Amino acid sequence: MASERCKLCGQTGLVSRALGVCAACLVRREAQAKEFVRQAHAAARRPFDLPEEIPAAAEGVACKGCGNRCRIPDGGRGYCGLRRNNRGRLLQQAGTARSALVSWYHDPLPTNCVASWVCPAGAEVGYPDFSYAPGPEHGFTNLAVFYEACTFDCLFCQNWHYREAKPTNKQRSARELAAAVDRRTACVCYFGGDPAPQVAHALAASRLALRANQGRPLRICWETNGSVTLPALRQMAELSLRSGGCIKIDLKAFTPQLHEALCGTSNAQTLANVAWLARLARQRPAVPLLVVSTLLVPGYVEADEVRRIAEFIAALDPDTPYSLLAFYPQFFMSDLPVTSRDRAYSCLEAARAAGLRRVHLGNRHLLGL
């Protein structure tokens, strides 16, 4: 795959055509890079009729649903696409405690989960309180719940295709979702998109499912970008903590400029939530509550960036499980190569050198030469 030339510094390297700017210039030439970043995300969102930027109307209605803190103009929508300003009134079109844009399926355990190497479904932890076996839970399933909206705009999104679907007549109730839990369901995992903009629905479904399945293991887990506000996170964590589940936060980048370039948003809420969860996780050290992951995006999330992330996590708790994930070209970064083996192992070494004691390299089958 051919290298591209950065439109700011002129250097040739692993530069995504969508951004047109290298990682170094995103940070060192932030003011100049901002317009390239804005154009990239506008192009990624325009075909799906999503707001091209985080709404910031001075007279708009404030939405406090996530870390984006949208101020939505009259007639406009929030960044997630689900909240609308209707004449000064904030309306949520999906993701309430009653109904959401969501789909689900049963995935046999152990599955290709970010946390499978440390969670009761795939590792020797949690038995018998939270697991059906002292090792991998063969014969049981994970109810994988996909929420069709997101608070971020990752240019490398692996699940972007949900944006192409029309939302009409697709909403499902929390009771329908809870009823999908059968006797072979050992865990429920909410992902997407992201559960953040429809978290009220996930919380309602979780409580119904736990109530209907008392007296047996049923773990409540989350795979999220970590953008929910603290009140919602507290409820998520309470359900996961008592059920033996975990919260898997995908920390895309530590450097603010890099995170905004890749995801269209700030990482401030995500960092604050990781710090809060790391403290809470000490209540249940044997079965990890918090698992952090990072996608190794060639040219952008390399060993130096992984080191920054790992140093942040290690300062909170060096025993926090950290999973590094191989990149596969998708969406607006389909021109980048897969993560090479050398790059992946240099990131692995950087994370360990930063002080983390539990580091894992996932998706090894995707690694290139």
Salt bridges, closest charged atoms under 4 A:
GLU4 OE2 - ARG17 NH1 3.28
GLU30 OE2 - LYS34 NZ 3.90
GLU35 OE2 - ARG38 NH2 2.81
ASP49 OD2 - ARG77 NH2 3.45
GLU52 OE2 - ARG46 NE 2.86
GLU137 OE1 - ARG219 NH2 2.62
GLU148 OE1 - LYS170 NZ 2.61
ASP153 OD2 - HIS41 ND1 2.61
ASP153 OD1 - ARG45 NH1 3.49
ASP153 OD1 - ARG163 NH2 2.73
GLU176 OE2 - ARG172 NE 3.12
GLU223 OE1 - LYS248 NZ 3.96
GLU238 OE2 - ARG242 NE 2.75
ASP250 OD2 - LYS252 NZ 2.91
GLU302 OE2 - ARG343 NE 2.80
GLU305 OE1 - ARG308 NH1 3.02
GLU311 OE2 - ARG307 NH1 3.33
ASP319 OD1 - ARG357 NE 2.93
